[in-house]
Every structure is written in C-alpha cells, then in structure tokens.
Amino acid sequence: MNIRPLDDRVLVAPEESETTTAGGIVLPDSAKEKPQRGKIVAAGPGTLNDDGSRSPLSVKKGDVVVFGKYAGTDIKVDGKEMKIMRERDILAKIAKK
C-alpha cells in the first residue's frame, strides 16, 4: 500500500458489520448498518500551523476509533474498503484493555 494521508487525515479500515442478529437471523447486505468503528492504518503528519510547525495528531497507526456513520470518504485500497477522513471526524479512541 502506497497511501500516505496528508495533514490531519487518517486512513481507517472499518470493522466488518455483523451478518447475523443475536437470534441467529442472517441479515442481507441491504439491512446491514454502516460500521462506525475501525482501525487506523495510516495517519498524516498533522496540521500545519501558521508559524510552519506541525500540530501532532492525537491518534496513531493501530488505534481503534469510533467515527460518525457518514464520516469520511470511502475508497478501495488493494481491493479492501477503507475510509479516509480528517482527525476531527473521529469521535473517540477506544482504550486497549
């Protein structure tokens, strides 16, 4: 993969949505909800400030994050569905146990 996000953008691999309900009913593709969690695959260097310095991102590669249902732009990278979004579109970072 040769994608490097610019500025405050991140590349996120969304988690797969559930294919069955708790009761065992198989959901068709049209009934599945868009995933709102994913793992950051790549992150940009940060926002460029007026003085020429960079503000570092608060997330990094490997972090699991929660984002808005319609946040970011869907792209395909090496045949996989990914999202590219700004850091401000990320709602929360999930802490590791």
CORKA-V845037 format. One record per pair of residues at least 12 apart in sequence whose ideal C-beta (glycine too) atoms are under 10 Angstrom apart, sorted by the first residue. I is the first residue (numbers start at 1). J is the second residue. If there is no record, write none. Layout:
I|J, I|J
//
This chain:
1|41, 1|42, 1|77, 1|78, 1|80, 1|82, 2|77, 2|78, 3|41, 3|42, 3|75, 3|77, 3|78, 3|82, 3|84, 4|42, 4|43, 4|44, 4|45, 5|40, 5|41, 5|42, 5|43, 5|44, 5|45, 5|57, 5|84, 5|85, 5|86, 5|87, 6|44, 6|45, 6|48, 6|84, 7|44, 7|45, 7|46, 7|47, 7|48, 7|54, 7|55, 7|57, 7|86, 7|87, 8|43, 8|44, 8|45, 8|46, 8|47, 8|48, 8|54, 8|55, 8|56, 8|57, 8|58, 8|59, 8|85, 8|86, 8|87, 8|88, 8|89, 9|42, 9|43, 9|44, 9|45, 9|47, 9|57, 9|72, 9|73, 9|84, 9|85, 9|86, 9|87, 9|89, 10|38, 10|40, 10|41, 10|42, 10|43, 10|44, 10|57, 10|59, 10|60, 10|61, 10|63, 10|65, 10|67, 10|72, 10|83, 10|84, 10|85, 10|86, 10|87, 10|89, 10|90, 11|38, 11|39, 11|40, 11|41, 11|42, 11|43, 11|44, 11|61, 11|72, 11|75, 11|77, 11|82, 11|83, 11|84, 11|85, 12|35, 12|37, 12|38, 12|39, 12|40, 12|41, 12|42, 12|43, 12|59, 12|63, 12|64, 12|65, 12|67, 12|71, 12|72, 12|82, 12|83, 12|84, 12|85, 12|89, 12|90, 13|35, 13|38, 13|39, 13|40, 13|41, 13|42, 13|77, 13|80, 13|81, 13|82, 13|83, 14|34, 14|35, 14|36, 14|37, 14|38, 14|39, 14|67, 14|72, 14|74, 14|80, 14|81, 14|82, 14|83, 15|35, 15|36, 15|37, 15|38, 15|39, 15|64, 16|32, 16|35, 16|81, 17|29, 17|31, 17|32, 17|33, 17|34, 17|35, 17|36, 17|37, 18|32, 18|33, 18|35, 19|32, 33|69, 34|68, 34|69, 34|70, 34|71, 34|74, 34|83, 35|66, 35|67, 35|69, 35|81, 35|83, 36|65, 36|66, 36|67, 36|68, 36|69, 36|70, 36|71, 36|91, 37|64, 37|65, 37|66, 37|67, 37|92, 37|94, 38|63, 38|64, 38|65, 38|66, 38|67, 38|72, 38|82, 38|83, 38|85, 38|90, 39|61, 39|62, 39|63, 39|64, 39|65, 39|94, 40|57, 40|59, 40|60, 40|61, 40|62, 40|63, 40|64, 40|65, 40|87, 40|90, 40|93, 41|61, 41|62, 41|77, 41|80, 41|82, 41|83, 41|84, 42|60, 42|61, 42|77, 42|82, 42|84, 43|56, 43|57, 43|58, 43|59, 43|60, 43|61, 43|62, 43|63, 43|87, 44|57, 44|84, 44|86, 44|87, 45|57, 46|58, 46|87, 47|86, 47|87, 47|88, 55|87, 57|87, 57|90, 58|87, 58|90, 58|93, 59|87, 59|90, 59|93, 60|93, 62|96, 63|90, 63|93, 63|94, 63|95, 63|96, 64|92, 64|93, 64|94, 64|95, 64|96, 65|85, 65|87, 65|89, 65|90, 65|91, 65|92, 65|93, 65|94, 66|90, 66|91, 66|92, 66|93, 66|94, 67|83, 67|85, 67|89, 67|90, 67|91, 67|92, 68|85, 68|89, 68|90, 68|91, 70|89, 71|83, 71|85, 71|86, 71|88, 71|89, 71|90, 71|91, 72|84, 72|85, 72|86, 72|89, 72|90, 73|85
//
